[in-house]
């Protein structure tokens, strides 16, 4: 049921409805967008009626009933008529605006529906608390000891990414080392962890061909994301293969560099969320095979077989088995 305050926006002389529309936009973007589109259509109709009136003014010359006062009330009448027309059947302009602008509203897909996994307010976050275990003090002490040991090891590694390798020797090692990160990021983003690991495997050849700079410096870039003008971090430059018109060609390109593998996973999710052309991709986050195909359709890579390659890796028995046996860190 529509808020009565929003309904006041359908009355020409009542501006309180416009303030109610601002409040509605915080909780129901789709309904607020529709109201704003109808307001815009009413302005368009008002201008159209104004032009029609001017065309007939020539016949009102010399009419003693035609004066400034009558024109004032006539304009008010036209404004209310245009608002009523826009909120009725209208001309179709409002519907066209909703279809176009819904692509730019955060959390909405191309049809105006809510994207899977989008959190619009605090109420959308899980706030349940787990039961407190009796052995919690012992577990806290164990965690503190592990954290202390990790801190010492990290300080002695000159900034290296702990014990994780810069390249991987086998698919088994690749999955066992990176799946815990994918599962953690997957719980936060809604993207299937197997899909992220499969895409990373495709981009890096199971970690055997990691992106490195000219001085052999590591980038920890698992998803082949390039360093364009939107990137303000470190980057490495390499020669890569791109498909132009279906033909593979060698090109020089800059790629994003990260301090560790987890940062690469997180930037991958941020990259998709910040780019409007991947909105339809993210709406299928709970359907990994559809997600892979839509990723290709959205132009993530120039390889025409990119989506099908991800699906083949993701559905391979080896990845299925390794992902089920990997050690998942508990939060």
Number of C-alpha atoms within 10 A of each C-alpha: 3 7 11 10 17 20 16 18 21 21 15 17 11 12 14 14 19 19 13 18 23 14 14 19 15 11 12 12 23 18 16 19 22 19 24 19 20 26 21 17 24 26 15 16 21 23 15 13 17 15 11 11 15 10 10 10 10 9 9 11 11 9 8 7 10 12 12 9 9 10 12 10 11 14 15 14 14 19 22 18 18 24 25 18 17 26 17 10 8 17 13 11 15 22 14 11 17 21 16 14 16 20 18 15 17 17 21 21 22 18 14 21 13 18 19 17 18 17 13 15 9 8 8 10 10 7 8 6 6 6 6 7 8 8 8 10 10 10 12 11 11 12 12 12 12 11 12 12 11 14 12 10 15 15 11 11 11 9 11 16 15 15 11 13 14 19 17 19 11 12 17 16 16 22 26 18 19 22 27 19 21 24 22 18 20 21 12 12 19 19 24 19 23 25 23 27 27 24 24 24 23 19 20 19 16 23 23 15 14 22 28 19 17 11 7 9 12 20 22 25 29 29 22 23 18 17 18 12 6 8 11 9 9 13 20 21 17 13 13 14 14 16 14 10 10 10 10 13 11 10 11 11 15 18 23 24 26 19 15 18 20 20 15 23 25 17 17 18 18 12 14 16 18 11 9 16 17 19 22 19 24 25 24 19 21 14 15 20 20 15 23 25 18 19 21 19 17 14 13 17 16 17 18 14 11 20 21 14 16 27 20 12 19 24 14 11 11 13 20 13 12 18 21 12 12 16 13 17 10 6 4
